[in-house]
């Protein structure tokens, strides 16, 4: 994402859902469905505009949510919460 590349991920009940946003930064497919994964890969491989659009959105999201300042701030927040 930081390299302006679209993402294909599986819909796991983890942090993946908050990082890759279906139809915005990439595509999300159901876990354990290889044909859905193949379809998503083929969709991105065959559509230059869509790859660029998702890649640009992915880069913006990384800059907005995962930059060094944001990560330091979020880490300090966790430390403060744990330490009371």
Beta strands, then each sheet from edge to edge (+ up, - down):
strand 1: 7-10
strand 2: 26-29
sheet 1: 1+ 2+
end
